[in-house]
Amino acid sequence: MLRKRAERMYDEKLDLSQPIVWESEEERAAAIAFFNAAYRAEESGLTQAHELAQEVAAWDPDLAECLRLYGNEEGWHRELLTEFLAWIGGTIKPMGRVTGTFYKLYGRAERMETIVLTNLMFETIGSTTYRLALRRATHPAVRQMLTILTRDESFHVPLNVHFLRQVLARTPWISRQRLKPLYHLLYGTLIASAYASRRRALKFDKIPFADLSKAYAEHLGKLFIHESDLALRPSTAILRLFGLRRSELARAEDLSAVSVLAAEAAVDRERVIVNAL
């Protein structure tokens, strides 16, 4: 699947022919902050994927190639975001205090299962944010950039679950148990991060904190709801806080975002239909 995607990845170009008329300078600044955050997420994904590829190459060359090709897709997103930011008059800026703390802690992780789980949950909130922003976006170039990110994350999320399973297959039982507190820590922290992002990006993406935090709670909660082998379940207390229940998440009729079927459905970029469109 990844080889097939790589063959045509660079054929897709951004159409930046129509200038954007911003409602205010504050909206443009918020857009720059939004896409800077996206850039940092893709940069982190690229770095971690390629570093993991080097580690696993000795015992699973095929998995290493998957990680390398996945990292290349993140790198392609980074190139597009660099071009897009320059077009809207922005530059790559240092991360804010909250975002910087997240990525510094992430960068210090050493265990492969910790790195993959963290990246998977970051990918999940990223795809959720892009999808909600796309629903509100009107300018063609903004919609194209968000569509690319949203569409590709629909493949990257189940792909990262595949990576997690492959890593856990070689992980001692005690190390697997350490994932549970990490999952719950990330679950609560990433939901709370929605508040910090509203200060910088709200005027651009128009996503109220209540909507974004509930969406994070729902999609992070659904992440492993059908994956009993991973034994990662969302906090009942947090779900109740947002009016959600595990039973309702489990009954959702849409395709599991982390299933093999979801990955196969999203592999062909030209055939993916983004739910937000």
C-alpha positions in Angstrom: 0.0 0.0 0.0 2.7 2.4 1.0 4.8 1.7 -2.1 1.7 2.4 -4.3 1.1 5.7 -2.6 4.8 6.7 -2.9 4.7 6.3 -6.7 2.3 9.2 -7.2 2.7 11.2 -4.0 4.6 14.1 -5.6 2.2 14.3 -8.5 -0.3 16.3 -6.3 0.4 20.1 -6.3 -1.2 22.9 -4.3 -3.3 25.3 -6.3 -2.4 28.7 -4.9 -3.7 30.8 -7.8 -6.5 32.5 -5.8 -5.4 35.0 -3.2 -7.0 34.9 0.2 -8.9 38.0 1.5 -8.6 37.7 5.3 -11.4 39.0 7.6 -8.6 40.6 9.7 -4.9 40.4 10.4 -5.8 38.4 13.5 -7.4 35.7 11.3 -4.2 35.5 9.1 -2.0 35.2 12.2 -4.3 32.5 13.6 -4.0 30.6 10.2 -0.2 30.9 10.5 -0.3 29.5 14.0 -2.6 26.6 12.9 -0.4 25.5 10.0 2.8 26.0 12.1 1.3 23.5 14.6 0.5 21.1 11.7 4.1 21.5 10.4 5.6 20.6 13.8 3.3 17.5 14.0 4.5 16.3 10.5 8.1 17.1 11.4 7.9 15.0 14.5 6.2 12.1 12.7 8.9 12.1 10.0 11.8 12.1 12.6 10.3 9.4 14.8 9.3 7.2 11.9 12.8 7.2 10.3 14.5 6.7 13.7 12.3 3.7 14.4 12.9 2.3 10.9 16.6 2.2 11.7 16.0 0.4 14.9 13.7 -2.3 13.6 15.6 -2.9 10.3 17.7 -5.6 11.9 14.7 -7.8 12.9 12.0 -6.8 10.4 13.1 -5.2 7.2 9.5 -5.0 5.8 8.3 -3.1 8.9 11.3 -0.8 8.6 10.4 -0.1 5.0 6.8 0.7 6.1 8.1 3.1 8.7 10.4 4.8 6.3 7.7 5.2 3.6 5.2 6.5 6.3 7.9 9.0 7.4 8.3 10.1 3.8 4.6 10.9 3.6 4.9 13.0 6.7 7.9 14.7 5.1 5.9 15.4 2.0 3.2 17.1 4.2 5.9 19.2 5.7 7.1 20.4 2.3 3.5 21.3 1.3 3.0 23.1 4.6 6.2 25.1 4.1 5.0 26.2 0.7 1.5 27.0 2.0 2.8 29.0 5.0 5.1 31.1 2.7 2.1 31.8 0.5 0.0 33.2 3.3 2.9 35.3 4.5 4.1 33.2 7.3 7.3 31.4 8.3 8.1 28.4 10.4 8.1 29.6 13.9 9.3 28.1 17.2 6.8 26.1 19.1 4.7 27.7 21.8 5.2 26.7 25.5 2.5 24.1 25.6 3.2 22.5 22.2 7.0 22.7 22.8 6.6 20.8 26.1 4.6 18.1 24.4 7.2 17.5 21.8 10.2 17.7 24.1 8.7 15.0 26.3 7.8 13.0 23.2 11.4 13.3 21.9 12.8 11.9 25.1 10.8 8.7 24.8 13.0 5.6 24.3 10.8 2.6 24.2 9.4 1.8 20.8 5.9 1.0 22.1 5.8 4.4 23.9 6.8 6.3 20.8 4.3 4.5 18.6 1.4 4.9 21.0 2.1 8.6 21.5 2.4 9.2 17.8 -0.8 7.4 17.1 -2.7 9.5 19.6 -1.1 12.7 18.2 -2.2 11.6 14.7 -5.7 11.1 16.0 -6.2 14.6 17.4 -4.5 16.0 14.3 -6.9 14.3 12.0 -9.8 15.3 14.2 -8.8 19.0 14.2 -8.2 19.0 10.4 -11.6 17.4 9.7 -13.4 20.0 11.9 -11.5 22.9 10.4 -12.3 21.6 6.9 -16.0 21.7 7.6 -15.7 25.4 8.3 -13.2 26.4 5.6 -14.3 28.2 2.4 -11.2 29.2 0.5 -10.2 26.6 -2.2 -6.5 26.6 -1.2 -7.2 26.3 2.5 -9.7 23.5 1.7 -7.2 21.7 -0.5 -4.4 21.8 2.2 -6.8 20.6 4.9 -8.2 17.9 2.6 -4.8 16.5 2.0 -4.0 16.4 5.7 -7.4 14.9 6.6 -7.4 12.4 3.9 -3.9 11.1 4.6 -4.4 10.9 8.3 -7.4 8.5 7.6 -4.7 6.1 6.4 -2.0 7.0 9.0 -4.1 6.3 12.0 -4.8 2.6 11.3 -1.2 2.3 9.9 0.1 3.4 13.3 -2.1 0.8 15.0 -0.4 -1.8 12.8 3.0 -0.5 13.9 1.9 -0.7 17.5 0.9 -4.3 17.2 4.1 -5.3 15.5 6.2 -3.6 18.2 4.1 -5.1 21.0 4.6 -8.6 19.5 8.2 -8.3 20.6 7.6 -6.4 23.8 7.8 -8.1 27.3 4.5 -8.3 29.2 5.6 -5.8 31.8 6.4 -3.2 29.2 2.9 -3.7 27.7 1.4 -2.9 31.1 3.2 0.4 31.1 1.2 1.6 28.2 -2.0 1.7 30.2 -1.1 4.7 32.4 0.6 6.4 29.4 -2.6 6.0 27.4 -4.7 7.5 30.2 -2.2 10.4 30.7 -2.2 11.2 27.0 -6.0 10.9 26.8 -6.6 13.5 29.5 -3.7 15.8 28.5 -4.5 15.9 24.8 -8.2 16.7 25.5 -6.9 19.6 27.7 -4.6 20.8 24.9 -7.7 21.8 23.0 -8.0 24.8 25.4 -4.4 26.0 24.7 -4.9 25.8 21.0 -8.0 28.0 21.0 -6.0 31.0 22.1 -3.9 30.9 19.0 -6.0 29.3 16.3 -9.7 30.0 17.0 -10.0 33.0 14.8 -8.9 30.9 11.8 -10.4 27.4 12.3 -13.6 28.7 14.1 -13.8 25.6 16.3 -15.1 26.4 19.8 -13.3 24.7 22.7 -16.5 22.7 23.6 -16.7 21.2 20.2 -13.0 20.5 19.9 -12.5 19.0 23.3 -15.6 16.7 22.9 -14.4 15.6 19.5 -11.0 14.7 21.0 -12.7 12.8 23.8 -14.8 10.9 21.3 -12.2 10.0 18.7 -9.5 9.2 21.2 -12.1 7.1 23.1 -13.1 5.2 20.0 -9.5 4.5 19.0 -9.2 1.1 20.7 -12.9 0.4 21.5 -12.9 -2.7 19.3 -9.3 -3.6 19.8 -9.6 -5.9 22.8 -6.1 -7.3 22.3 -4.6 -3.9 23.2 -6.6 -3.6 26.4 -6.7 0.2 26.3 -10.1 1.6 27.3 -11.0 5.3 27.7 -11.8 6.7 31.1 -15.5 6.4 32.0 -15.3 9.6 34.1 -13.9 11.6 31.2 -16.5 10.2 28.8 -19.3 11.1 31.2 -17.9 14.7 31.4 -18.6 15.0 27.7 -21.9 13.2 27.7 -20.4 10.1 26.1 -20.6 6.4 26.9 -18.4 3.5 26.0 -21.4 1.5 24.8 -22.4 4.3 22.4 -18.9 4.5 21.0 -18.8 0.8 20.5 -22.1 0.8 18.7 -21.0 3.5 16.2 -22.0 2.3 12.7 -19.1 3.9 10.9 -16.0 1.9 10.0 -13.5 1.5 12.8 -10.8 4.1 12.2 -8.0 1.7 13.1 -9.1 -1.5 11.3 -7.4 -3.1 8.4 -10.5 -2.4 6.3 -10.2 1.3 7.2 -6.6 1.3 6.0 -7.5 -0.5 2.7 -10.3 2.0 2.1 -8.0 4.9 2.5 -5.0 3.6 0.6 -5.9 5.2 -2.8 -5.8 9.0 -2.3 -7.9 9.6 -5.4 -10.8 7.5 -4.1 -10.9 8.7 -0.5 -14.0 10.7 0.3 -13.4 12.9 3.3 -16.4 12.8 5.6 -16.2 16.5 6.2 -16.7 17.4 2.5 
